[in-house]
Amino acid sequence: MVSLAEVENTIKEHLPDARVKVEDLTGGGDHLQATVISELFAGKTRVKQHQLVYGALKEELASEAIHALALKTYTPETWEATGQSL
């Protein structure tokens, strides 16, 4: 099992400008949801955005430390338009 902070830090290592929030969906620590906001997503499809995050976490996913990961990805502009806070 990997901690939420470790997942957040790993994403930030690969996407240095990212703002990240990681949540445990089930309480078991292996079904997670991550909201990631990064300028690196600009001009990329949602699939490409998600591939960047999955690439950052490939070891954790391969070892099944993370069994399931739901992603919500945004550029800073699209995040601002949601009116939400992180």
Summary of the structure (lengths in Angstrom):
residues: 86
radius of gyration: 12.3
end to end distance: 24.2
largest distance: 36.0
contacts: 232
relative contact order: 0.22
helix: 43%
strand: 23%
